[in-house]
């Protein structure tokens, strides 16, 4: 892709819509419009944008927007509005202390904006009462990562998606929810047709268009599926015992819960036919370079943390983590 000729007014920024965090080139026009292009130098999208990102310029028009501060439904000056907010905050803090106020902000904020909001609440007001919609989005994944690794760190990069020989998509309609990642995987599969993609989803979504195998799992069947996979890997001798011994704890207890691998019982819990289960388990067992991509269909569940750890355990048990083209990969709804 050729680099666009940048105007002196062009601003490099980030698309706010999903967790891919695509780089955007925004160029304001004299008529108030903004021209949008993908940033070819950005490592997330290399110039690609989905239909949502491409239409960002359409969000800056004035139709339906609040054009001035309003207090009790009436137009007000900025000074009046800001003084009102500040006085109400001050009154609450004087009477009830700093923890009587809170900020609820957004994972769509840019880093600099988020820093200022945190500085105001924590450094100036003196309270830790600041949170974002990311908490609701990712709490299960955070808890799962903390339980597995002691750190909320995704052990992979976007490049791993293009290096993998097997990509397992679970709880994710990637084509709609992370379109640029979907485009990157689709392009990688064109270059390497031997790459295999498995979609685990109760519905046949658009993402199934690039999948070699669709497993129509029953809702909330993910834990049973991946616990069953762990038991199968043990029975097939597909575990990396050296890695387990050097880098994990508690494996014997996890394996005891997963064994034996009873395909009929797993089928009852997941709604997936035993022959489909066997085909997926065997594919996973024999493919070392494997990435398991999971998203809100896994996270946003009463048992979301257990689902995350069931996925992570299969990668830890096979040592398929921290190396190119391998690992459990959480894709989020927030770009920051």
TAZIQUI-V901511 format. One record per helix or strand. SS is the DSSP state (a for helix, b for strand). FROM is the first residue (numbers start at 1). LEN is the number of residues. Records with the same first field share a line. If there is no record, write none. Layout:
SS=FROM-LEN  FROM-LEN
This chain:
b=11-4  23-6  34-5  70-2  74-2  103-3  130-3  166-5  196-5  213-3  290-5  327-4
a=51-4  56-5  78-19  98-3  111-15  134-16  158-6  174-4  179-13  206-5  222-14  241-7  251-8  263-8  274-13  296-4  304-15
